[in-house]
Amino acid sequence: MAIMFFGGLVLAVGGCGFFLSDLNLNSSATSATQVVGGIAFAVGCISFLIGGLTGLVYMLQALFRRHPDV
């Protein structure tokens, strides 16, 4: 869960930087590095969200878990 959360964040930031580093405002052509950067950004965002939701579910599960009387 933590690897998906923090790794997704790093991948999203890196993909965004990779996309923006090759961005040329005077040209309308899309290069392959922009496509790869955009895909990396999208995958990183999805991984970040899945990791965050999984962590939230684990925390709520631990909070509301019933403990048997021993």
BAKESE-278640 format. One record per residue: residue in three letters; x, y, z of N, C-alpha, C, CB in turn. Coordinates in Angstrom, 2 decimals. Each point is the difference from the previous one (the first is absolute). Glycine has a CB too. Example, Ala and Ser with C-alpha at 12.3 -4.5 7.8 and 13.67 -1.06 7.14 Angstrom:
<pts>
<pt figu="ALA" n_east="13.19" n_north="-5.69" n_up="7.80" ca_east="-0.89" ca_north="1.19" ca_up="0.00" c_east="0.90" c_north="1.20" c_up="0.00" cb_east="-1.89" cb_north="-1.17" cb_up="1.25"/>
<pt figu="SER" n_east="1.54" n_north="2.22" n_up="-1.97" ca_east="0.82" ca_north="1.19" ca_up="0.06" c_east="-0.77" c_north="1.09" c_up="0.73" cb_east="1.18" cb_north="-0.63" cb_up="-2.15"/>
</pts>
This chain:
<pts>
<pt figu="MET" n_east="0.82" n_north="-1.17" n_up="0.00" ca_east="-0.82" ca_north="1.17" ca_up="0.00" c_east="0.87" c_north="1.25" c_up="0.00" cb_east="-1.81" cb_north="-1.26" cb_up="1.20"/>
<pt figu="ALA" n_east="2.80" n_north="1.29" n_up="-0.34" ca_east="0.87" ca_north="1.17" ca_up="0.07" c_east="0.83" c_north="0.16" c_up="-1.27" cb_east="0.10" cb_north="-0.26" cb_up="2.48"/>
<pt figu="ILE" n_east="0.33" n_north="-0.86" n_up="-3.06" ca_east="0.78" ca_north="0.06" ca_up="-1.23" c_east="-0.86" c_north="0.57" c_up="-1.14" cb_east="1.40" cb_north="-1.97" cb_up="0.76"/>
<pt figu="MET" n_east="-2.66" n_north="1.54" n_up="-0.84" ca_east="-0.87" ca_north="0.53" ca_up="-1.04" c_east="-0.29" c_north="1.48" c_up="0.24" cb_east="-1.02" cb_north="-2.27" cb_up="-0.30"/>
<pt figu="PHE" n_east="0.83" n_north="2.65" n_up="1.55" ca_east="-0.32" ca_north="1.39" ca_up="0.32" c_east="1.17" c_north="0.93" c_up="-0.34" cb_east="-1.54" cb_north="-0.80" cb_up="1.83"/>
<pt figu="PHE" n_east="2.70" n_north="0.52" n_up="-1.25" ca_east="1.15" ca_north="0.89" ca_up="-0.22" c_east="0.63" c_north="-0.19" c_up="-1.38" cb_east="0.42" cb_north="-0.06" cb_up="2.46"/>
<pt figu="GLY" n_east="-0.39" n_north="-1.18" n_up="-2.95" ca_east="0.51" ca_north="-0.24" ca_up="-1.35" c_east="-0.86" c_north="0.64" c_up="-1.06" cb_east="0.97" cb_north="-2.12" cb_up="0.81"/>
<pt figu="GLY" n_east="-2.28" n_north="2.07" n_up="-0.63" ca_east="-0.91" ca_north="0.66" ca_up="-0.93" c_east="0.19" c_north="1.51" c_up="0.00" cb_east="-1.63" cb_north="-1.84" cb_up="0.35"/>
<pt figu="LEU" n_east="1.87" n_north="2.40" n_up="0.83" ca_east="0.25" ca_north="1.43" ca_up="0.09" c_east="1.28" c_north="0.38" c_up="-0.74" cb_east="-1.19" cb_north="0.06" cb_up="2.21"/>
<pt figu="VAL" n_east="2.24" n_north="-0.84" n_up="-2.02" ca_east="1.27" ca_north="0.27" ca_up="-0.68" c_east="-0.14" c_north="-0.17" c_up="-1.51" cb_east="1.25" cb_north="-0.76" cb_up="2.05"/>
<pt figu="LEU" n_east="-1.96" n_north="-0.29" n_up="-2.47" ca_east="-0.20" ca_north="-0.23" ca_up="-1.42" c_east="-0.83" c_north="1.10" c_up="-0.63" cb_east="0.16" cb_north="-2.45" cb_up="0.40"/>
<pt figu="ALA" n_east="-1.17" n_north="2.94" n_up="0.29" ca_east="-0.84" ca_north="1.08" ca_up="-0.53" c_east="0.81" c_north="1.29" c_up="-0.14" cb_east="-2.03" cb_north="-1.06" cb_up="1.05"/>
<pt figu="VAL" n_east="2.82" n_north="1.38" n_up="-0.06" ca_east="0.82" ca_north="1.22" ca_up="-0.08" c_east="1.06" c_north="-0.15" c_up="-1.09" cb_east="-0.38" cb_north="0.44" cb_up="2.45"/>
<pt figu="GLY" n_east="1.01" n_north="-1.59" n_up="-2.53" ca_east="1.01" ca_north="-0.23" ca_up="-1.03" c_east="-0.59" c_north="0.01" c_up="-1.40" cb_east="1.29" cb_north="-1.31" cb_up="1.64"/>
<pt figu="GLY" n_east="-2.44" n_north="0.69" n_up="-1.81" ca_east="-0.66" ca_north="0.00" ca_up="-1.30" c_east="-0.42" c_north="1.39" c_up="-0.43" cb_east="-0.79" cb_north="-2.30" cb_up="0.46"/>
<pt figu="CYS" n_east="0.31" n_north="3.08" n_up="0.50" ca_east="-0.39" ca_north="1.38" ca_up="-0.32" c_east="1.23" c_north="0.81" c_up="-0.40" cb_east="-1.93" cb_north="-0.15" cb_up="1.62"/>
<pt figu="GLY" n_east="3.03" n_north="-0.01" n_up="-0.91" ca_east="1.23" ca_north="0.69" ca_up="-0.36" c_east="0.53" c_north="-0.44" c_up="-1.35" cb_east="0.52" cb_north="0.21" cb_up="2.40"/>
<pt figu="PHE" n_east="-0.61" n_north="-1.50" n_up="-2.68" ca_east="0.46" ca_north="-0.54" ca_up="-1.28" c_east="-0.85" c_north="0.55" c_up="-1.14" cb_east="0.81" cb_north="-2.08" cb_up="1.15"/>
<pt figu="PHE" n_east="-2.11" n_north="2.19" n_up="-0.92" ca_east="-0.90" ca_north="0.56" ca_up="-1.00" c_east="0.30" c_north="1.47" c_up="-0.25" cb_east="-1.76" cb_north="-1.64" cb_up="0.69"/>
<pt figu="LEU" n_east="1.94" n_north="2.39" n_up="0.38" ca_east="0.20" ca_north="1.44" ca_up="-0.13" c_east="1.40" c_north="0.36" c_up="-0.51" cb_east="-1.64" cb_north="0.32" cb_up="1.83"/>
<pt figu="SER" n_east="2.61" n_north="-1.21" n_up="-1.63" ca_east="1.37" ca_north="0.32" ca_up="-0.43" c_east="0.11" c_north="0.04" c_up="-1.52" cb_east="0.87" cb_north="-1.06" cb_up="2.09"/>
<pt figu="ASP" n_east="-1.71" n_north="0.32" n_up="-2.78" ca_east="0.07" ca_north="-0.04" ca_up="-1.46" c_east="-1.09" c_north="0.84" c_up="-0.65" cb_east="0.98" cb_north="-2.28" cb_up="0.16"/>
<pt figu="LEU" n_east="-1.70" n_north="3.03" n_up="0.65" ca_east="-1.10" ca_north="0.81" ca_up="-0.52" c_east="0.55" c_north="1.24" c_up="-0.70" cb_east="-1.52" cb_north="-0.84" cb_up="1.84"/>
<pt figu="ASN" n_east="1.14" n_north="1.00" n_up="-3.08" ca_east="0.42" ca_north="1.15" ca_up="-0.78" c_east="-1.27" c_north="0.74" c_up="-0.43" cb_east="2.14" cb_north="-1.16" cb_up="-0.82"/>
<pt figu="LEU" n_east="-2.32" n_north="2.35" n_up="1.32" ca_east="-1.25" ca_north="0.72" ca_up="-0.24" c_east="-0.13" c_north="0.49" c_up="-1.44" cb_east="0.04" cb_north="0.69" cb_up="2.38"/>
<pt figu="ASN" n_east="1.05" n_north="-0.63" n_up="-3.13" ca_east="-0.06" ca_north="0.48" ca_up="-1.38" c_east="-0.30" c_north="-1.11" c_up="-1.01" cb_east="1.59" cb_north="1.77" cb_up="0.64"/>
<pt figu="SER" n_east="-1.59" n_north="-3.01" n_up="-0.19" ca_east="-0.19" ca_north="-1.12" ca_up="-0.91" c_east="-1.29" c_north="-0.74" c_up="0.37" cb_east="2.51" cb_north="-0.23" cb_up="-0.32"/>
<pt figu="SER" n_east="-3.24" n_north="-0.19" n_up="-0.70" ca_east="-1.23" ca_north="-0.74" ca_up="0.25" c_east="0.23" c_north="-1.51" c_up="-0.07" cb_east="-1.32" cb_north="1.91" cb_up="-0.93"/>
<pt figu="ALA" n_east="2.52" n_north="-2.33" n_up="0.60" ca_east="0.31" ca_north="-1.44" ca_up="-0.12" c_east="0.21" c_north="-0.59" c_up="1.39" cb_east="1.04" cb_north="0.36" cb_up="-2.27"/>
<pt figu="THR" n_east="-1.56" n_north="-1.55" n_up="2.47" ca_east="0.17" ca_north="-0.72" ca_up="1.26" c_east="1.13" c_north="-1.00" c_up="-0.16" cb_east="-2.44" cb_north="0.29" cb_up="0.59"/>
<pt figu="SER" n_east="3.41" n_north="-0.24" n_up="0.31" ca_east="1.12" ca_north="-0.92" ca_up="-0.09" c_east="-0.27" c_north="-1.23" c_up="0.85" cb_east="1.58" cb_north="1.91" cb_up="-0.42"/>
<pt figu="ALA" n_east="-0.74" n_north="-2.92" n_up="0.24" ca_east="-0.17" ca_north="-1.25" ca_up="0.75" c_east="0.26" c_north="0.19" c_up="1.48" cb_east="0.68" cb_north="-1.27" cb_up="-2.03"/>
<pt figu="THR" n_east="0.22" n_north="2.18" n_up="2.39" ca_east="0.27" ca_north="0.22" ca_up="1.43" c_east="-1.19" c_north="0.64" c_up="0.70" cb_east="2.43" cb_north="0.24" cb_up="-0.53"/>
<pt figu="GLN" n_east="-3.18" n_north="0.59" n_up="-0.17" ca_east="-1.20" ca_north="0.56" ca_up="0.60" c_east="-1.04" c_north="-1.08" c_up="0.26" cb_east="0.46" cb_north="2.18" cb_up="-1.16"/>
<pt figu="VAL" n_east="-0.58" n_north="-3.11" n_up="0.24" ca_east="-0.96" ca_north="-1.09" ca_up="0.16" c_east="0.41" c_north="-0.89" c_up="1.18" cb_east="-0.52" cb_north="0.05" cb_up="-2.48"/>
<pt figu="VAL" n_east="1.79" n_north="-0.38" n_up="2.55" ca_east="0.49" ca_north="-0.84" ca_up="1.10" c_east="-0.17" c_north="0.72" c_up="1.34" cb_east="1.67" cb_north="-1.10" cb_up="-1.55"/>
<pt figu="GLY" n_east="-1.37" n_north="2.39" n_up="1.58" ca_east="-0.18" ca_north="0.78" ca_up="1.22" c_east="-1.45" c_north="0.07" c_up="0.43" cb_east="1.99" cb_north="1.32" cb_up="-0.61"/>
<pt figu="GLY" n_east="-2.88" n_north="-1.15" n_up="-0.35" ca_east="-1.43" ca_north="0.03" ca_up="0.32" c_east="-0.52" c_north="-1.32" c_up="0.52" cb_east="-0.28" cb_north="1.72" cb_up="-1.73"/>
<pt figu="ILE" n_east="0.74" n_north="-2.81" n_up="1.13" ca_east="-0.40" ca_north="-1.33" ca_up="0.48" c_east="0.55" c_north="-0.26" c_up="1.39" cb_east="-0.07" cb_north="-0.84" cb_up="-2.37"/>
<pt figu="ALA" n_east="1.33" n_north="1.21" n_up="2.62" ca_east="0.59" ca_north="-0.18" ca_up="1.33" c_east="-0.74" c_north="0.83" c_up="1.04" cb_east="2.23" cb_north="-0.44" cb_up="-1.06"/>
<pt figu="PHE" n_east="-2.64" n_north="1.64" n_up="0.70" ca_east="-0.77" ca_north="0.83" ca_up="0.92" c_east="-1.35" c_north="-0.65" c_up="0.34" cb_east="1.13" cb_north="2.04" cb_up="-0.94"/>
<pt figu="ALA" n_east="-1.82" n_north="-2.55" n_up="-0.08" ca_east="-1.30" ca_north="-0.63" ca_up="0.23" c_east="0.13" c_north="-1.25" c_up="0.86" cb_east="-0.80" cb_north="0.91" cb_up="-2.19"/>
<pt figu="VAL" n_east="1.79" n_north="-1.74" n_up="1.89" ca_east="0.21" ca_north="-1.23" ca_up="0.78" c_east="0.38" c_north="0.34" c_up="1.43" cb_east="0.72" cb_north="-1.23" cb_up="-2.09"/>
<pt figu="GLY" n_east="0.11" n_north="2.25" n_up="2.27" ca_east="0.38" ca_north="0.43" ca_up="1.35" c_east="-1.19" c_north="0.50" c_up="0.80" cb_east="2.25" cb_north="0.57" cb_up="-0.88"/>
<pt figu="CYS" n_east="-3.12" n_north="0.20" n_up="0.24" ca_east="-1.20" ca_north="0.49" ca_up="0.69" c_east="-0.92" c_north="-1.14" c_up="0.41" cb_east="0.15" cb_north="2.13" cb_up="-1.29"/>
<pt figu="ILE" n_east="-0.34" n_north="-3.08" n_up="0.41" ca_east="-0.85" ca_north="-1.15" ca_up="0.30" c_east="0.60" c_north="-0.83" c_up="1.14" cb_east="-0.79" cb_north="-0.06" cb_up="-2.39"/>
<pt figu="SER" n_east="2.09" n_north="-0.17" n_up="2.34" ca_east="0.67" ca_north="-0.76" ca_up="1.06" c_east="-0.08" c_north="0.74" c_up="1.34" cb_east="1.55" cb_north="-0.99" cb_up="-1.71"/>
<pt figu="PHE" n_east="-1.38" n_north="2.30" n_up="1.68" ca_east="-0.12" ca_north="0.82" ca_up="1.21" c_east="-1.39" c_north="-0.12" c_up="0.61" cb_east="1.71" cb_north="1.59" cb_up="-0.91"/>
<pt figu="LEU" n_east="-2.73" n_north="-1.51" n_up="0.07" ca_east="-1.37" ca_north="-0.10" ca_up="0.50" c_east="-0.31" c_north="-1.39" c_up="0.57" cb_east="-0.68" cb_north="1.72" cb_up="-1.68"/>
<pt figu="ILE" n_east="1.13" n_north="-2.77" n_up="0.98" ca_east="-0.24" ca_north="-1.36" ca_up="0.49" c_east="0.72" c_north="-0.23" c_up="1.32" cb_east="-0.25" cb_north="-0.81" cb_up="-2.37"/>
<pt figu="GLY" n_east="1.49" n_north="1.27" n_up="2.48" ca_east="0.74" ca_north="-0.14" ca_up="1.25" c_east="-0.65" c_north="0.76" c_up="1.14" cb_east="2.07" cb_north="-0.29" cb_up="-1.32"/>
<pt figu="GLY" n_east="-2.55" n_north="1.49" n_up="1.04" ca_east="-0.68" ca_north="0.79" ca_up="1.03" c_east="-1.31" c_north="-0.62" c_up="0.45" cb_east="1.06" cb_north="2.01" cb_up="-0.96"/>
<pt figu="LEU" n_east="-1.84" n_north="-2.52" n_up="0.01" ca_east="-1.27" ca_north="-0.65" ca_up="0.37" c_east="0.25" c_north="-1.29" c_up="0.77" cb_east="-1.08" cb_north="1.00" cb_up="-2.03"/>
<pt figu="THR" n_east="2.09" n_north="-1.76" n_up="1.64" ca_east="0.32" ca_north="-1.23" ca_up="0.72" c_east="0.43" c_north="0.32" c_up="1.42" cb_east="0.68" cb_north="-1.10" cb_up="-2.15"/>
<pt figu="GLY" n_east="0.12" n_north="2.13" n_up="2.32" ca_east="0.42" ca_north="0.41" ca_up="1.34" c_east="-1.18" c_north="0.45" c_up="0.85" cb_east="2.20" cb_north="0.66" cb_up="-0.94"/>
<pt figu="LEU" n_east="-3.12" n_north="0.07" n_up="0.34" ca_east="-1.19" ca_north="0.44" ca_up="0.72" c_east="-0.85" c_north="-1.19" c_up="0.44" cb_east="0.02" cb_north="2.14" cb_up="-1.30"/>
<pt figu="VAL" n_east="-0.18" n_north="-3.12" n_up="0.42" ca_east="-0.78" ca_north="-1.20" ca_up="0.35" c_east="0.68" c_north="-0.75" c_up="1.15" cb_east="-0.84" cb_north="-0.18" cb_up="-2.38"/>
<pt figu="TYR" n_east="2.16" n_north="0.05" n_up="2.33" ca_east="0.71" ca_north="-0.70" ca_up="1.09" c_east="-0.14" c_north="0.74" c_up="1.32" cb_east="1.62" cb_north="-0.89" cb_up="-1.67"/>
<pt figu="MET" n_east="-1.56" n_north="2.21" n_up="1.63" ca_east="-0.15" ca_north="0.78" ca_up="1.24" c_east="-1.41" c_north="-0.12" c_up="0.56" cb_east="1.76" cb_north="1.59" cb_up="-0.80"/>
<pt figu="LEU" n_east="-2.76" n_north="-1.50" n_up="-0.06" ca_east="-1.38" ca_north="-0.13" ca_up="0.48" c_east="-0.29" c_north="-1.40" c_up="0.51" cb_east="-0.69" cb_north="1.75" cb_up="-1.62"/>
<pt figu="GLN" n_east="1.28" n_north="-2.75" n_up="0.97" ca_east="-0.17" ca_north="-1.38" ca_up="0.45" c_east="0.61" c_north="-0.20" c_up="1.38" cb_east="0.02" cb_north="-0.77" cb_up="-2.39"/>
<pt figu="ALA" n_east="1.14" n_north="1.33" n_up="2.61" ca_east="0.65" ca_north="-0.13" ca_up="1.30" c_east="-0.75" c_north="0.78" c_up="1.08" cb_east="2.19" cb_north="-0.30" cb_up="-1.16"/>
<pt figu="LEU" n_east="-2.79" n_north="1.41" n_up="0.77" ca_east="-0.73" ca_north="0.83" ca_up="0.96" c_east="-1.30" c_north="-0.66" c_up="0.46" cb_east="1.00" cb_north="2.01" cb_up="-1.06"/>
<pt figu="PHE" n_east="-1.70" n_north="-2.65" n_up="0.14" ca_east="-1.30" ca_north="-0.56" ca_up="0.32" c_east="0.01" c_north="-1.52" c_up="0.17" cb_east="-0.99" cb_north="1.88" cb_up="-1.23"/>
<pt figu="ARG" n_east="2.14" n_north="-2.48" n_up="1.37" ca_east="0.09" ca_north="-1.44" ca_up="0.18" c_east="-0.52" c_north="-0.37" c_up="1.38" cb_east="1.97" cb_north="-0.12" cb_up="-1.55"/>
<pt figu="ARG" n_east="-2.78" n_north="-0.92" n_up="1.59" ca_east="-0.54" ca_north="-0.48" ca_up="1.27" c_east="1.01" c_north="-0.92" c_up="0.66" cb_east="-2.37" cb_north="0.18" cb_up="-0.86"/>
<pt figu="HIS" n_east="2.63" n_north="0.07" n_up="2.11" ca_east="0.92" ca_north="-0.83" ca_up="0.76" c_east="-0.80" c_north="-0.91" c_up="0.92" cb_east="1.80" cb_north="1.77" cb_up="-0.11"/>
<pt figu="PRO" n_east="-1.58" n_north="-3.08" n_up="0.01" ca_east="-0.75" ca_north="-0.92" ca_up="0.89" c_east="0.47" c_north="0.16" c_up="1.44" cb_east="-0.28" cb_north="-1.63" cb_up="-1.90"/>
<pt figu="ASP" n_east="-0.66" n_north="1.45" n_up="2.81" ca_east="0.35" ca_north="0.07" ca_up="1.43" c_east="0.76" c_north="-1.26" c_up="0.37" cb_east="-2.04" cb_north="1.41" cb_up="0.52"/>
<pt figu="VAL" n_east="3.24" n_north="-1.22" n_up="-0.08" ca_east="0.85" ca_north="-1.15" ca_up="0.37" c_east="0.20" c_north="-0.02" c_up="1.48" cb_east="1.15" cb_north="0.06" cb_up="-2.20"/>
</pts>
